[in-house]
C-alpha cells in the first residue's frame, strides 16, 4: 500500500499510507456538514474496520493476501462537529491505506 486511494473530488482531510495495525487520525477542521467520503485499500489476510467518530459510521473490509481489497463509503452529515476522528483497526499482517475527504 505505497499509495493512498485517490479522492474523486473535494479536499483530503485525513490520509495514511502503508500502515499496519491500528491507527487513529484526526480529521483536519473537524467534521463539517455535507458529504464525507472514506476510501480504503488493504492487502493481507484479515479484516479491517473503519470507524468515524462521533458520527457513528463504521464498516468492515475483508482483506486478502495476494490482492488489494478496496471500498468507498460516502455519507451526508447533517451537523458540523468541531472534532472528528477516523479509527482503523486491523491485524498487524494487514497493510492498508486510507483517504478521507469532503
RARASUL-V995817 format. One record per helix or strand. SS is the DSSP state (h for helix, s for strand). FROM is the first residue (numbers start at 1). LEN is the number of residues. Records with the same first field share a line. If there is no record, write none. Layout:
SS: FROM-LEN / FROM-LEN
//
This chain:
s: 12-9 / 23-4 / 31-1 / 34-10 / 46-8 / 57-7 / 69-9 / 81-1 / 85-5 / 95-7
//
